Amino acid sequence: MKTYTIIIEYFGGTYVSQYLASIPREAFLTAINDNMNNPELTDFNQDLLREIYFWLEEIGLMALDNLSNIWYFSFTYKKKSFHSHIIETVV
């Protein structure tokens, strides 16, 4: 298992968390599910979750050129940008 730091920017908020996971996608989806279960984050709803899964299948996590152990995921939903960085973190 590796430690991943997940940084999500959406609708004026920045959400940072760390997870143990086998692969970056697993850590990212765990972060998304945790945000979905947080009652204070009303913008994380089922419609957004469907969009995340759609774009994750369409484009996936993108490795950044000339960098190792960092991935990026981004799309626009209802005129709002969703950005996420997934970073394999040494602890």
Backbone as a printed PyTorch tensor [residue, N CA C, xyz], in Angstrom:
tensor([[[  0.8410,  -1.1880,   0.0000],
         [  0.0000,   0.0000,   0.0000],
         [  0.8780,   1.2400,   0.0000]],

        [[  0.4210,   2.2420,  -0.7140],
         [  1.1330,   3.5090,  -0.7980],
         [  0.2500,   4.6150,  -0.2250]],

        [[  0.8750,   5.6880,   0.1930],
         [  0.1330,   6.8500,   0.6810],
         [ -0.0370,   7.8310,  -0.4780]],

        [[ -1.2620,   8.3020,  -0.6660],
         [ -1.5640,   9.2970,  -1.6970],
         [ -2.1860,  10.5260,  -1.0350]],

        [[ -1.7270,  11.6870,  -1.4410],
         [ -2.3380,  12.9450,  -1.0320],
         [ -3.2610,  13.3840,  -2.1580]],

        [[ -4.4990,  13.6770,  -1.8110],
         [ -5.5140,  14.0810,  -2.7830],
         [ -5.8680,  15.5450,  -2.5090]],

        [[ -5.7580,  16.3700,  -3.5350],
         [ -6.1390,  17.7810,  -3.4340],
         [ -7.2610,  18.0160,  -4.4420]],

        [[ -8.4270,  18.3650,  -3.9340],
         [ -9.5900,  18.6090,  -4.7880],
         [ -9.9880,  20.0700,  -4.6510]],

        [[-10.1810,  20.7260,  -5.7910],
         [-10.7000,  22.1000,  -5.8160],
         [-12.0180,  22.0780,  -6.5650]],

        [[-13.0670,  22.5210,  -5.8770],
         [-14.3820,  22.5400,  -6.5040],
         [-15.2580,  23.5720,  -5.8180]],

        [[-15.9190,  24.3860,  -6.6110],
         [-16.9140,  25.3490,  -6.1530],
         [-16.4060,  26.2070,  -4.9950]],

        [[-15.2120,  26.7440,  -5.1760],
         [-14.6570,  27.6680,  -4.2020],
         [-14.0160,  27.0330,  -2.9880]],

        [[-13.9750,  25.7200,  -2.9470],
         [-13.3750,  25.0450,  -1.8010],
         [-12.1860,  24.2030,  -2.2190]],

        [[-11.2600,  24.0240,  -1.3030],
         [-10.1190,  23.1400,  -1.5100],
         [-10.1540,  22.0850,  -0.4130]],

        [[-10.1020,  20.8290,  -0.8210],
         [-10.2300,  19.7090,   0.1030],
         [ -8.9830,  18.8390,  -0.0280]],

        [[ -8.2620,  18.6550,   1.0640],
         [ -7.0040,  17.9180,   1.0620],
         [ -7.1310,  16.7370,   2.0180]],

        [[ -6.6950,  15.5760,   1.5480],
         [ -6.7550,  14.3770,   2.3870],
         [ -5.6670,  13.4060,   1.9570]],

        [[ -5.4120,  12.4190,   2.8060],
         [ -4.4410,  11.3750,   2.4920],
         [ -5.0730,  10.0140,   2.7210]],

        [[ -4.7090,   9.0650,   1.8450],
         [ -5.2550,   7.7190,   1.9220],
         [ -4.1850,   6.6960,   1.5820]],

        [[ -4.3180,   5.5320,   2.1910],
         [ -3.5160,   4.3810,   1.8060],
         [ -4.2920,   3.6410,   0.7240]],

        [[ -3.6120,   3.3180,  -0.3670],
         [ -4.2690,   2.6080,  -1.4660],
         [ -3.2270,   1.8940,  -2.3150]],

        [[ -3.6950,   0.9660,  -3.1030],
         [ -2.7980,   0.2370,  -4.0010],
         [ -2.4680,   1.0350,  -5.2510]],

        [[ -3.4610,   1.7930,  -5.7480],
         [ -3.2850,   2.5710,  -6.9760],
         [ -3.9000,   3.9610,  -6.7900]],

        [[ -3.4790,   4.9400,  -7.5880],
         [ -3.9950,   6.3130,  -7.4450],
         [ -5.5150,   6.4140,  -7.5830]],

        [[ -6.0800,   5.6870,  -8.5170],
         [ -7.5300,   5.7500,  -8.7380],
         [ -8.2950,   5.3470,  -7.4810]],

        [[ -7.8400,   4.3180,  -6.8040],
         [ -8.4840,   3.8550,  -5.5700],
         [ -8.4500,   4.9500,  -4.4940]],

        [[ -7.3110,   5.6120,  -4.3430],
         [ -7.1950,   6.6970,  -3.3620],
         [ -8.1190,   7.8580,  -3.7340]],

        [[ -8.1550,   8.2080,  -5.0120],
         [ -9.0030,   9.3010,  -5.4820],
         [-10.4800,   9.0020,  -5.2040]],

        [[-10.9310,   7.8030,  -5.5430],
         [-12.3380,   7.4570,  -5.3280],
         [-12.6880,   7.3870,  -3.8430]],

        [[-11.7480,   6.9910,  -3.0110],
         [-11.9790,   7.0090,  -1.5610],
         [-12.1770,   8.4440,  -1.0850]],

        [[-11.3610,   9.3660,  -1.5810],
         [-11.5120,  10.7810,  -1.2260],
         [-12.8690,  11.3110,  -1.6770]],

        [[-13.2700,  10.9610,  -2.8870],
         [-14.5740,  11.4050,  -3.4000],
         [-15.6980,  10.8680,  -2.5110]],

        [[-15.6420,   9.5900,  -2.1900],
         [-16.6930,   8.9970,  -1.3490],
         [-16.7320,   9.6250,   0.0380]],

        [[-15.5680,   9.9240,   0.6090],
         [-15.5420,  10.5920,   1.9170],
         [-16.1760,  11.9800,   1.8320]],

        [[-15.8930,  12.7040,   0.7620],
         [-16.5010,  14.0280,   0.5890],
         [-18.0060,  13.9170,   0.3740]],

        [[-18.4500,  12.8710,  -0.3200],
         [-19.8800,  12.6640,  -0.5400],
         [-20.6010,  12.4160,   0.7890]],

        [[-19.9190,  11.7910,   1.7290],
         [-20.5270,  11.4510,   3.0210],
         [-20.4120,  12.5630,   4.0540]],

        [[-19.8090,  13.6930,   3.6820],
         [-19.6690,  14.8180,   4.5980],
         [-20.8880,  15.7370,   4.4350]],

        [[-21.7610,  15.8230,   5.4330],
         [-22.9890,  16.6170,   5.2850],
         [-22.7450,  18.1110,   5.0970]],

        [[-21.5570,  18.5970,   5.4240],
         [-21.2490,  20.0160,   5.2430],
         [-20.9490,  20.3580,   3.7850]],

        [[-20.6460,  19.3520,   2.9750],
         [-20.2830,  19.5880,   1.5730],
         [-21.4700,  19.2690,   0.6750]],

        [[-22.4260,  20.1740,   0.6430],
         [-23.6530,  19.9260,  -0.1040],
         [-23.4380,  19.9250,  -1.6180]],

        [[-22.3360,  20.4970,  -2.0920],
         [-22.0670,  20.4950,  -3.5360],
         [-21.5770,  19.1410,  -4.0210]],

        [[-21.1620,  18.2710,  -3.1070],
         [-20.7970,  16.9070,  -3.4720],
         [-22.0750,  16.0700,  -3.3900]],

        [[-22.7500,  15.9200,  -4.5380],
         [-24.0230,  15.2110,  -4.5640],
         [-23.9760,  14.0890,  -5.6060]],

        [[-25.0750,  13.3780,  -5.7500],
         [-25.1240,  12.2280,  -6.6660],
         [-24.9130,  12.6300,  -8.1230]],

        [[-25.4080,  13.8080,  -8.5130],
         [-25.1890,  14.2760,  -9.8920],
         [-23.7010,  14.4870, -10.1590]],

        [[-23.0170,  15.1110,  -9.2110],
         [-21.5720,  15.3150,  -9.3580],
         [-20.8590,  13.9670,  -9.3850]],

        [[-21.2720,  13.0350,  -8.5460],
         [-20.6470,  11.7190,  -8.5150],
         [-20.7710,  11.0160,  -9.8720]],

        [[-21.9420,  11.1080, -10.4970],
         [-22.1200,  10.5150, -11.8340],
         [-21.1670,  11.1490, -12.8420]],

        [[-21.0190,  12.4690, -12.7670],
         [-20.0930,  13.1570, -13.6740],
         [-18.6530,  12.7170, -13.4440]],

        [[-18.2620,  12.5850, -12.1880],
         [-16.9020,  12.1500, -11.8670],
         [-16.6490,  10.7740, -12.4770]],

        [[-17.5580,   9.8320, -12.2630],
         [-17.3760,   8.4910, -12.8170],
         [-17.3680,   8.5150, -14.3490]],

        [[-18.2180,   9.3360, -14.9500],
         [-18.2430,   9.4460, -16.4160],
         [-16.8870,   9.9110, -16.9370]],

        [[-16.3820,  11.0240, -16.3940],
         [-15.1230,  11.5730, -16.8810],
         [-13.9240,  10.7200, -16.4880]],

        [[-14.0210,  10.0380, -15.3750],
         [-12.9340,   9.1390, -14.9810],
         [-12.8090,   7.9970, -15.9980]],

        [[-13.9410,   7.5030, -16.4880],
         [-13.9060,   6.4610, -17.5320],
         [-13.4880,   7.0520, -18.8870]],

        [[-13.9350,   8.2710, -19.1830],
         [-13.6320,   8.9130, -20.4710],
         [-12.1600,   9.2790, -20.6060]],

        [[-11.6270,   9.9650, -19.5970],
         [-10.2560,  10.4920, -19.7150],
         [ -9.2870,   9.9160, -18.6970]],

        [[ -9.8010,   9.3960, -17.6020],
         [ -8.9370,   8.8070, -16.5820],
         [ -8.0900,   9.8420, -15.8560]],

        [[ -7.2340,   9.3400, -14.9870],
         [ -6.2670,  10.2010, -14.3090],
         [ -5.1030,  10.4160, -15.2620]],

        [[ -4.6980,  11.6420, -15.4300],
         [ -3.6400,  11.9580, -16.3840],
         [ -2.3060,  12.1400, -15.6640]],

        [[ -1.2980,  11.3890, -16.0990],
         [  0.0520,  11.5920, -15.5760],
         [  0.5750,  12.9050, -16.1450]],

        [[  1.2710,  13.6760, -15.3410],
         [  1.7940,  14.9540, -15.7950],
         [  3.1660,  14.7640, -16.4350]],

        [[  3.3930,  15.4240, -17.5670],
         [  4.6550,  15.2960, -18.2980],
         [  5.8450,  15.6380, -17.4210]],

        [[  6.8850,  14.8360, -17.5510],
         [  8.1680,  15.0480, -16.8790],
         [  8.0870,  15.0100, -15.3550]],

        [[  7.0050,  14.4880, -14.8190],
         [  6.8640,  14.3420, -13.3710],
         [  6.5390,  12.8910, -13.0590]],

        [[  7.0090,  12.4260, -11.9270],
         [  6.6660,  11.0640, -11.5300],
         [  5.7890,  11.1130, -10.2820]],

        [[  4.9040,  10.1480, -10.1910],
         [  4.0610,   9.9700,  -9.0130],
         [  3.0750,  11.1020,  -8.7600]],

        [[  2.6140,  11.7550,  -9.8240],
         [  1.5700,  12.7760,  -9.6780],
         [  0.6190,  12.6870, -10.8720]],

        [[ -0.6860,  12.7520, -10.5690],
         [ -1.7110,  12.6550, -11.5940],
         [ -2.6810,  13.8190, -11.4290]],

        [[ -3.3900,  14.1310, -12.5270],
         [ -4.3160,  15.2580, -12.5550],
         [ -5.6380,  14.7800, -13.1400]],

        [[ -6.7350,  15.3380, -12.6350],
         [ -8.0620,  15.0110, -13.1330],
         [ -8.8930,  16.2880, -13.1000]],

        [[ -9.5320,  16.6130, -14.2280],
         [-10.2670,  17.8710, -14.3000],
         [-11.4190,  17.7650, -15.2960]],

        [[-12.5190,  18.4430, -14.9760],
         [-13.6300,  18.5710, -15.9090],
         [-14.4970,  19.7430, -15.4460]],

        [[-15.4500,  20.1320, -16.2750],
         [-16.3810,  21.2010, -15.9330],
         [-17.7710,  20.6010, -15.7790]],

        [[-18.4490,  21.0000, -14.7030],
         [-19.7800,  20.4900, -14.4100],
         [-20.6670,  21.6660, -14.0300]],

        [[-21.7260,  21.8820, -14.7940],
         [-22.6540,  22.9940, -14.5580],
         [-21.9020,  24.3160, -14.4160]],

        [[-20.9810,  24.5410, -15.3300],
         [-20.1710,  25.7670, -15.4020],
         [-19.2490,  25.9510, -14.2070]],

        [[-18.9870,  24.8840, -13.4800],
         [-18.0570,  24.9220, -12.3470],
         [-16.9050,  23.9730, -12.6490]],

        [[-15.7020,  24.4240, -12.3670],
         [-14.5230,  23.5930, -12.6030],
         [-14.2790,  22.6500, -11.4320]],

        [[-13.8930,  21.4410, -11.7680],
         [-13.5120,  20.4380, -10.7850],
         [-12.0750,  20.0490, -11.1180]],

        [[-11.1620,  20.2740, -10.1910],
         [ -9.7490,  19.9490, -10.3870],
         [ -9.2860,  19.0640,  -9.2400]],

        [[ -8.4380,  18.0960,  -9.5750],
         [ -7.8800,  17.2560,  -8.5310],
         [ -6.4590,  16.8490,  -8.8960]],

        [[ -5.6070,  16.8570,  -7.8780],
         [ -4.2410,  16.3300,  -7.9950],
         [ -4.1350,  15.1250,  -7.0670]],

        [[ -3.5410,  14.0760,  -7.5720],
         [ -3.3050,  12.8650,  -6.7920],
         [ -1.7990,  12.6720,  -6.7600]],

        [[ -1.2270,  12.6900,  -5.5670],
         [  0.2230,  12.6940,  -5.4200],
         [  0.6340,  11.5050,  -4.5530]],

        [[  1.4960,  10.6280,  -5.1180],
         [  2.0460,   9.5610,  -4.2940],
         [  3.0290,  10.2030,  -3.3140]],

        [[  2.7850,  10.0000,  -2.0330],
         [  3.4760,  10.7370,  -0.9940],
         [  4.3410,   9.7910,  -0.1480]],

        [[  5.5800,  10.1760,   0.0630],
         [  6.4620,   9.4030,   0.9230],
         [  6.2850,   9.9220,   2.3520]],

        [[  5.9690,   9.0020,   3.2540],
         [  5.7750,   9.4200,   4.6590],
         [  6.7900,   8.7240,   5.5530]]])
